[in-house]
Amino acid sequence: MALWLTLAILAGAITLFVTEKLRVDVVALLVMTALMVTGVLTVPEALSGFSSQATVMVAAMFVLSAALQRNGALVAFGDVLSRIRWQWLFMLVMLVLVSCVAAFVNNTATVAVFLPLVLAASTANRWAPSKFLIPLSYMSQAAGVCTLIGTSTNLLVDAMARESVGIGFTLFEFAPLGIVFVGICMLYLMTVGRWLLPDRGIPGSDENEHVGRYVAELLVPPESDAVGLRRDQVVPANIDDATLLEILRQGRAVPGADAVVEPGDRLLLRGEWRHIAAVRRTRRLRFDHVARDLDGDIATDRVQVEAMVSPGSHLVGHTLAGMRFGHMYRTRVQGIHRRLLDIRQPLDHVQLTVGDVLLLDAPETAIEDLRADKGMIVLGTRKEAKVDVFRATMSVLVMVATIGVVALGWLSIVVAALIGCAALLVFRLIEPDEAYRAIDWRVILLLAGIIPLGVALQKSGGAALAAETIIGTLGHFGPLAALAAVYLITAIATEFMSNNASAVLVVPIALAAAESLGVDPKPLLVAVAFAASTSFATPISYQTNTMVFTAGGYRFSDFVRMGVPLNIVFCTAAILLIPRFFPF
């Protein structure tokens, strides 16, 4: 009975993960609750995810990474990149720097730091950022498998293996194989990838002014030339990339192709920002000053800022109006750029999602507040970030010391990371409230809620059943075939659900398969970790892909064209190389 209940819960979880009808952390909590209520797991077993070493370690690494980011410890890399004038050298140096950082810092945080640096440096050299941002995402993923702390997936696989069979990995045990994969990824991106990467224009150039095409909401004042015009007459014929999406009157779309613009209406325009600005000037439209107090000191210089909604942001799922965004940040949102420009409602009623880029009109005094907010990644502005050299140096020293004591075997990873977090707080390198905000609680709840599913699969015999099916089909081909099956199952699952969720589902199967074959489970566990941590084929398969998708102005097909060949190369390399570094 427990087996069938577990399989039913598993099927429901996979359905919810794939359809994204609920957030992944909510699904994980539902899974944990269902396993508890149905009696498949005891209460301590169902709650074991909260005390898992992986959960604690991931939370600690969020804080350690946030201190580096907050204090500007990595901004010096931007100075290095900005001095390079050869495109191939810029790419090579960027990949090397990213691989060095992403091996020890969460890859989402790594991309959040490098994204504005690469945008600024590439545009200063008049190169299209789209030539570099996909490589930034891919390399951050590849480098993450070099160490145990490089990604949360590595920590999760290690914790599950230790709790199940008492076998784990050391801090640098992944490194020899991981470095090979970094080399493969770098070679691919420097050769084949250079021809496959698209050119989506240079922000700030005459052809393409901002990160991408925006949807803007403009107010029609009584003196506007748009008053009395039909829908198809609003955009002048000489303006190419600007389209009127809707005429909004009292918050509702005015139907009909012959609808006429009236004073007080708001127009939703889609297109390149310079063309939207041209329509605004030609028709004498203006941005609505929702609240005069947002103007602030008239003597303060104002700048246009492009800021991205980051993974785990408190803005996700909320509207600008609901959060009183303008008052919170002292800014006005002039446009929104997102993957699908299908906005048909007032901008302040749009639910924000990861990767949305907001074009903000803000006083210079508000820039530092935007930079300090973990929920926003400032992509472009005329004002440079401030760096506290002492605090930045101390943050680096704490991270190095944490890694050093683990590498020397003096302390376990969890203990060292917690001491590192305590040191950051004691030396005031990060404030307690900032430390809490730095932790992506959705990831923590996902881990805590989904880990019990792995326990249930082992306890109910579901993992053994799946392993028997694999062994029965491929067993006569030997353990190499089982390794290939485990890698492919994990890689495919990761394209449709969270990388941590796919790892939790496959680790018990890998352990059961190793037991049935009578081989060391480490090769199969490495296959799970590597496959779940490297997902290149779509912009929604990994958070770093989503982040660069909007910033680079990419299309969905760009990731398919670039990512599928690299996925095939990684899969082939894993099947051939994992047994050499981790013998059966």
C-alpha positions in Angstrom: 0.0 0.0 0.0 2.8 2.4 0.9 4.4 1.8 -2.5 1.2 2.8 -4.4 0.7 5.9 -2.2 4.2 7.0 -2.8 3.9 6.5 -6.5 0.7 8.5 -6.6 2.3 11.3 -4.6 5.3 11.2 -6.9 3.0 11.4 -10.0 1.2 14.4 -8.6 4.4 16.1 -7.7 5.9 15.6 -11.2 2.6 16.9 -12.8 2.7 20.1 -10.6 6.4 20.6 -11.2 6.0 20.3 -15.0 2.8 22.4 -15.3 4.0 25.0 -12.9 0.5 25.5 -11.6 2.0 26.0 -8.1 5.4 27.3 -7.0 8.0 24.6 -6.5 8.4 25.3 -2.8 4.6 25.0 -2.4 4.6 21.7 -4.3 7.5 20.4 -2.0 5.5 21.3 1.1 2.4 19.5 -0.2 4.5 16.4 -0.9 5.9 16.4 2.6 2.5 16.9 4.1 0.9 14.2 1.9 3.7 11.7 2.9 3.0 12.5 6.6 -0.8 12.4 6.4 -0.9 9.1 4.5 1.4 7.4 6.9 4.0 6.6 4.3 6.6 8.4 6.5 6.6 9.1 10.3 6.6 12.7 11.4 10.4 12.8 12.1 11.1 11.2 8.7 8.8 13.7 6.9 10.5 16.6 8.7 14.0 15.3 8.1 14.6 17.7 5.2 14.7 20.6 7.6 17.6 19.1 9.5 19.4 17.8 6.5 23.0 18.9 6.1 22.2 19.9 2.5 19.5 22.3 3.6 21.6 23.9 6.3 24.7 24.1 4.0 22.7 25.7 1.1 21.3 28.4 3.5 24.8 29.1 4.8 26.3 29.4 1.3 23.6 31.9 0.3 24.8 34.2 3.2 28.5 33.7 2.4 27.8 34.5 -1.3 25.7 37.5 -0.4 28.5 39.1 1.6 30.8 39.0 -1.4 28.1 40.5 -3.6 27.0 43.2 -1.1 30.5 44.5 -0.4 31.6 44.6 -4.0 34.3 41.9 -3.6 33.8 40.9 -7.3 33.6 44.3 -8.9 37.3 44.3 -9.6 36.6 41.6 -12.2 34.5 44.2 -14.1 37.6 46.5 -14.2 39.6 43.6 -15.7 37.0 43.0 -18.4 36.5 46.7 -19.2 40.2 47.0 -20.2 40.1 44.2 -22.8 39.7 45.4 -26.5 39.8 42.0 -28.3 36.5 40.2 -28.4 38.0 36.7 -28.3 40.2 37.6 -25.3 37.2 39.2 -23.6 35.3 36.0 -23.9 38.2 33.9 -22.7 38.9 36.0 -19.7 35.2 36.2 -18.8 34.9 32.4 -18.9 38.0 31.9 -16.8 36.9 34.5 -14.2 33.3 33.0 -14.0 34.6 29.5 -13.7 36.9 30.5 -10.8 34.0 32.2 -8.9 31.2 29.8 -9.7 33.1 26.8 -8.4 32.7 28.3 -4.9 29.8 30.7 -5.1 26.2 29.8 -5.9 25.9 30.1 -9.7 22.8 32.3 -9.5 24.7 34.8 -7.3 27.7 34.5 -9.7 25.5 35.5 -12.7 23.8 38.2 -10.7 27.2 39.8 -10.1 28.7 39.3 -13.5 25.6 40.2 -15.5 25.8 44.0 -15.1 29.6 43.9 -15.4 29.5 42.0 -18.7 26.8 44.3 -20.0 28.7 47.4 -19.2 32.1 46.1 -20.5 30.7 44.7 -23.7 28.7 47.7 -24.6 31.6 50.0 -23.8 33.5 48.1 -26.5 30.5 48.2 -28.9 30.0 44.5 -28.8 26.6 42.8 -28.6 26.0 41.5 -25.1 24.1 38.5 -26.6 27.5 37.2 -27.7 28.5 36.8 -24.1 25.5 36.3 -21.8 24.6 32.7 -22.8 28.3 31.7 -22.3 28.1 33.4 -18.9 25.2 31.2 -17.9 26.6 28.0 -19.3 30.0 28.4 -17.7 28.5 29.2 -14.3 26.7 25.9 -14.5 29.7 23.9 -15.7 32.0 25.4 -13.1 29.5 24.6 -10.3 30.2 20.9 -10.6 33.9 21.4 -9.8 33.4 21.4 -6.0 30.9 20.1 -3.5 29.7 23.6 -2.7 29.5 24.8 -6.3 25.7 24.1 -6.5 23.0 23.1 -4.1 22.5 19.9 -6.2 26.0 18.6 -5.3 25.3 19.2 -1.6 21.9 17.5 -1.9 23.3 14.4 -3.6 26.0 14.2 -1.1 23.6 14.5 1.9 21.2 11.9 0.5 24.0 9.5 -0.1 25.5 10.0 3.4 22.1 9.5 5.0 21.2 6.4 2.9 24.4 4.4 2.5 27.0 6.4 4.5 28.9 7.4 1.4 29.7 11.0 0.6 32.1 13.3 -1.3 35.0 15.5 -0.1 35.1 19.2 -1.0 37.3 18.8 -4.1 36.4 15.2 -5.1 34.5 16.4 -8.1 37.3 18.7 -9.2 39.3 16.5 -11.6 36.3 15.6 -13.6 34.7 19.0 -13.2 37.7 20.7 -14.6 37.5 18.5 -17.7 33.9 19.5 -18.1 34.8 23.2 -17.7 37.5 22.8 -20.4 35.0 21.1 -22.7 32.4 23.9 -22.2 35.1 26.6 -22.7 36.4 25.0 -25.9 32.8 24.7 -27.2 32.0 28.3 -26.4 35.2 29.6 -27.9 34.9 27.7 -31.1 31.5 26.3 -32.2 29.6 28.6 -29.9 31.0 31.8 -31.4 29.3 30.9 -34.7 26.0 29.9 -33.1 25.6 32.8 -30.8 23.2 35.5 -32.2 23.9 39.2 -32.5 20.9 41.0 -30.9 22.4 44.5 -31.1 24.3 46.9 -28.7 22.4 48.7 -26.0 23.0 52.4 -26.2 23.5 52.3 -30.0 21.4 54.0 -32.5 19.9 50.6 -33.5 19.1 49.2 -30.1 18.9 51.5 -27.1 18.1 49.3 -24.2 18.2 45.7 -23.0 15.3 44.7 -25.2 11.8 45.7 -26.5 9.5 47.1 -23.8 5.9 47.6 -23.1 5.3 51.2 -21.9 2.1 52.9 -20.6 1.7 56.5 -21.7 -0.9 59.1 -20.6 -2.9 61.1 -23.2 -3.1 64.7 -21.9 -5.8 67.1 -23.4 -3.3 68.8 -25.6 -2.0 65.6 -27.1 -2.0 65.2 -30.9 -3.3 61.6 -30.3 -6.7 62.8 -29.2 -9.3 61.9 -31.8 -7.1 59.5 -33.7 -8.2 55.9 -34.4 -6.2 53.0 -33.0 -4.3 52.5 -36.3 -3.4 56.1 -36.6 -1.7 56.6 -33.2 1.8 55.4 -34.3 3.1 57.5 -37.1 3.9 55.7 -40.3 7.6 56.6 -40.2 8.2 54.9 -36.9 9.0 51.2 -37.5 9.2 49.2 -34.2 6.3 50.5 -32.1 2.9 49.0 -31.9 -0.2 50.1 -30.0 -1.4 47.2 -28.0 -4.3 48.6 -26.1 -6.2 51.8 -25.4 -7.0 51.8 -21.7 -9.9 53.8 -20.4 -10.5 53.7 -16.6 -8.2 50.7 -16.4 -10.1 48.7 -19.1 -9.2 48.0 -22.7 -11.3 49.8 -25.3 -12.5 47.2 -27.8 -12.8 47.7 -31.6 -10.4 48.5 -34.4 -12.2 51.9 -34.9 -11.7 53.0 -31.2 -10.8 56.7 -30.9 -8.3 58.0 -28.4 -9.8 60.4 -25.8 -8.1 62.7 -23.2 -7.1 60.8 -20.1 -6.7 57.5 -21.9 -3.6 55.5 -21.4 -1.9 53.8 -24.3 0.0 50.5 -24.1 2.9 50.7 -26.6 5.3 47.8 -27.5 8.6 48.2 -29.2 12.2 49.4 -29.0 12.5 52.2 -26.5 13.8 54.8 -29.0 10.7 54.2 -31.1 8.4 54.4 -28.1 10.1 57.7 -27.2 9.6 58.9 -30.7 5.9 58.2 -30.5 5.7 60.0 -27.2 7.4 63.1 -28.5 5.4 63.1 -31.8 2.0 62.7 -30.2 2.9 64.8 -27.1 2.2 61.9 -24.7 3.7 61.7 -21.3 4.4 59.3 -18.5 1.9 59.6 -15.7 3.2 61.1 -12.5 1.3 58.8 -10.3 2.5 60.6 -7.1 4.2 64.0 -7.1 6.3 63.1 -4.0 8.2 60.6 -6.2 9.8 63.6 -8.0 11.8 64.3 -4.8 14.3 67.1 -4.8 14.1 68.9 -8.2 17.8 69.6 -7.9 18.7 65.9 -7.8 19.8 64.4 -11.1 17.5 61.7 -12.4 18.7 58.6 -14.4 17.1 55.8 -16.3 17.9 52.5 -14.7 17.3 49.0 -16.0 16.7 46.5 -13.2 15.9 42.8 -13.4 13.7 40.9 -11.1 16.0 38.2 -9.7 15.4 34.6 -8.8 13.8 34.3 -5.4 12.9 38.0 -5.4 10.2 39.2 -3.0 8.7 41.0 -6.1 7.8 37.7 -7.9 4.0 37.2 -8.0 3.2 40.8 -6.9 2.1 43.8 -8.8 3.7 47.3 -8.8 0.5 48.8 -7.3 0.1 46.1 -4.7 3.6 46.6 -3.4 3.5 50.4 -3.7 6.7 50.0 -5.8 7.2 53.7 -6.5 7.1 54.7 -2.9 9.3 51.8 -1.8 12.1 52.5 -4.3 11.4 56.2 -5.0 11.2 55.4 -8.7 8.6 55.4 -11.5 8.3 52.4 -13.8 8.3 53.6 -17.4 8.4 50.2 -19.1 8.5 46.4 -18.7 10.5 44.0 -20.8 9.8 40.3 -20.5 10.2 37.1 -22.5 6.7 37.3 -24.0 5.5 40.9 -24.5 1.9 39.9 -24.1 0.9 42.6 -21.6 -2.6 43.8 -22.1 -3.3 45.6 -18.8 -2.0 48.6 -16.9 1.6 48.1 -16.0 1.0 48.5 -12.2 -1.5 45.5 -12.4 1.0 43.2 -14.1 2.2 40.3 -11.9 6.0 40.4 -11.9 8.0 37.2 -12.7 11.7 36.2 -12.7 13.6 37.9 -15.5 11.3 40.8 -16.0 13.4 44.0 -16.7 11.9 47.2 -15.4 12.9 50.5 -17.0 12.9 53.0 -14.1 13.1 56.7 -13.8 14.9 57.3 -10.5 16.9 60.0 -8.7 20.6 59.2 -8.3 20.1 58.9 -4.6 17.9 55.8 -5.1 20.5 53.9 -7.1 22.3 52.5 -4.1 19.1 51.3 -2.5 18.3 49.4 -5.7 21.7 47.8 -5.8 21.4 46.7 -2.2 18.0 45.1 -2.7 18.5 41.3 -3.3 15.3 41.2 -5.3 16.7 43.5 -8.0 19.7 43.3 -10.3 20.7 46.7 -11.6 21.7 46.0 -15.3 22.5 49.5 -16.4 22.8 53.1 -15.2 25.2 56.0 -15.5 26.3 55.7 -11.9 28.9 53.2 -10.8 28.5 50.9 -7.7 30.5 51.9 -4.6 33.0 49.4 -3.2 34.2 49.3 0.4 37.7 47.8 -0.1 38.1 46.8 3.6 34.8 45.1 3.9 35.2 43.5 0.4 38.6 42.1 1.4 37.3 40.8 4.8 34.4 39.0 3.0 36.8 37.3 0.7 39.1 36.3 3.6 36.1 34.7 5.4 35.1 32.7 2.3 38.7 31.6 1.7 39.1 30.6 5.4 35.9 28.6 5.2 37.0 26.7 2.2 40.5 26.3 3.5 39.6 24.6 6.8 37.3 22.2 5.0 40.0 21.4 2.4 42.5 20.7 5.2 40.0 18.4 6.9 40.0 20.5 10.1 36.2 20.9 10.1 33.2 19.5 8.3 31.6 21.6 5.5 28.5 22.5 7.5 30.4 23.5 10.7 32.9 25.6 8.7 30.1 27.4 6.7 28.1 28.2 9.9 31.3 29.6 11.5 31.9 31.6 8.4 28.3 33.0 8.6 28.8 33.8 12.3 32.1 35.7 11.5 30.3 37.8 8.8 27.7 38.8 11.4 30.2 39.4 14.2 32.5 41.6 12.1 29.4 43.4 10.7 30.3 42.4 7.1 26.6 41.7 6.7 23.7 42.7 8.9 21.3 40.0 10.3 18.4 41.3 8.3 20.5 41.2 5.2 21.6 37.6 6.0 17.9 36.6 6.3 17.1 38.3 3.0 20.1 36.7 1.3 18.7 33.2 1.8 16.4 32.1 -1.0 13.8 30.5 1.2 12.0 29.0 -1.7 15.1 26.8 -2.4 15.3 26.0 1.3 11.7 24.9 1.5 12.0 23.0 -1.8 14.9 21.0 -0.3 13.2 20.5 3.1 10.0 19.4 1.5 11.3 17.2 -1.4 14.0 15.3 0.5 11.4 13.2 2.3 10.1 12.0 -1.1 13.5 10.4 -1.6 13.2 8.8 1.8 9.8 7.5 0.9 11.0 6.1 -2.5 13.6 4.1 -0.7 11.4 3.0 2.3 8.4 2.0 0.1 10.5 0.1 -2.4 9.7 2.5 -5.3 13.4 3.2 -5.9 14.1 -0.6 -6.0 11.3 -1.1 -8.4 12.6 1.6 -10.8 16.1 0.2 -10.5 14.9 -3.4 -11.2 13.2 -2.0 -14.4 16.4 -0.4 -15.5 18.6 -3.4 -14.6 16.1 -5.7 -16.3 16.3 -3.7 -19.5 19.9 -2.7 -19.5 21.6 -5.0 -17.0 23.2 -7.3 -19.6 25.0 -4.3 -21.0 26.8 -3.8 -17.7 27.0 -0.9 -15.2 28.0 1.6 -18.0 24.5 1.3 -19.5 22.9 1.9 -16.1 25.1 5.0 -15.7 24.0 6.3 -19.1 20.3 5.6 -18.2 20.7 7.5 -14.9 22.3 10.5 -16.6 19.7 10.7 -19.3 16.8 10.4 -16.9 18.2 13.1 -14.7 19.1 15.4 -17.7 15.6 15.1 -19.3 13.8 15.6 -15.9 15.9 18.7 -15.2 14.6 20.3 -18.4 11.1 20.2 -17.1 11.4 20.6 -13.3 13.7 22.0 -10.6 17.3 20.5 -10.7 17.0 19.7 -7.0 13.7 18.0 -7.5 15.1 15.8 -10.3 18.1 14.9 -8.2 15.9 13.8 -5.3 13.9 11.6 -7.6 16.9 9.9 -9.2 19.3 9.5 -6.3 17.3 6.7 -4.7 17.1 4.9 -8.1 20.8 5.3 -8.6 21.6 3.8 -5.2 19.2 0.9 -5.7 20.7 0.2 -9.2 24.2 0.2 -7.7 23.1 -2.2 -5.1 21.5 -4.5 -7.6 24.6 -4.5 -9.8 26.9 -4.9 -6.9 29.0 -1.8 -7.8 30.2 1.3 -6.1 27.3 3.9 -6.2 29.6 6.9 -6.6 29.7 6.9 -10.4 25.9 6.9 -10.6 25.7 9.6 -7.9 28.2 11.7 -9.9 26.1 11.2 -13.0 23.0 12.5 -11.2 24.9 15.6 -9.8 26.4 16.5 -13.1 23.2 16.0 -15.2 21.0 17.9 -12.8 23.5 20.8 -12.5 24.0 21.4 -16.3 20.8 22.2 -18.2 21.4 24.2 -21.4 18.6 23.5 -23.8 15.9 26.0 -22.8 15.8 29.5 -21.2 13.5 28.1 -18.5 15.4 25.0 -17.5 17.8 26.8 -15.2 17.6 30.1 -13.3 20.8 31.5 -14.8 19.4 30.8 -18.3 16.2 32.8 -17.4 18.3 35.7 -16.1 20.4 36.1 -19.3 17.5 35.4 -21.6 15.8 38.8 -21.0 19.1 40.8 -20.6 20.5 39.5 -23.8 17.3 39.9 -25.9 17.5 36.2 -26.9 14.8 34.1 -28.5 13.8 30.6 -27.3 15.4 29.1 -30.3 18.8 30.6 -29.4 19.1 28.3 -26.4 17.9 25.3 -28.3 20.5 25.9 -31.0 23.3 26.5 -28.5 22.3 24.2 -25.7 21.2 20.9 -27.3 24.7 20.2 -28.9 26.4 21.1 -25.6 24.0 18.8 -23.7 24.8 16.0 -26.1 28.6 16.6 -25.7 28.3 16.7 -21.9 26.2 13.4 -21.9 28.7 11.6 -24.1 31.7 12.9 -22.0 30.0 11.9 -18.8 29.3 8.3 -19.9 32.9 8.0 -21.1 34.8 9.8 -18.4 32.9 9.3 -15.1 34.0 5.6 -14.9 37.6 6.7 -15.4 37.5 9.2 -12.5 35.1 7.2 -10.3 35.6 3.4 -11.1 32.8 1.0 -10.5 
